[in-house]
Amino acid sequence: MDVTRGASGEVVIRLDGNFDASAAARLSGWLVEVPSSQPLVLDFTQVRSCEDFGLAAVARDLADRNGLVVHGLTRHHERMLRYFGVKLDAVSCGAGDDREAG
């Protein structure tokens, strides 16, 4: 997990490897450090496997955010976040991520 600032001052969190319950716990730790009003980019493009349970675990932390941009999730995972009340300002699927489950 890599946390940086984007060109416009947004916080960019790049995830890699497997996004499971332990990765979700690490992400939650970073999310409490970023004010919910600050723009946030979550980059899942380097994640090999994304578990539904991991996303469900961070959905509450993401639902209260404004200006959330997510890259690299499958349509299934985007839809799942929306079901949990997460407002996605922009979404970009990774290459080959048109599949319904991941």
C-alpha positions, 0 to 999 in steps of 0.5 A: 500500500502506497500513500501519496499526494496527487497533482491537485492535492488529493490523497492517492492510495495505491493498493497491490497484491490481494485485497482481503480482510487484513488489507482492508484493516490497513486501508481503514487505518489510513482512511481515518487519517484522511478527512472525509471532505478531502478528495481521495483516489483509491487505485486498485489497478495492481490488486491481483485479487479483491475479496468482497468481504474486504470491500464490505469491511471498508464500505462504511468508511468510504460511504461518508466521503465526498470526492472519491475516485476509484480505479481498477475495480471490476463492475461487480465490485463497483456495484457492490460499493454502490449497494453499500452507499458509497458515492463514486465520483469517478470510476475507471476499470482496469484493463480486462476488468469487464468481468462480473466477479473478481 
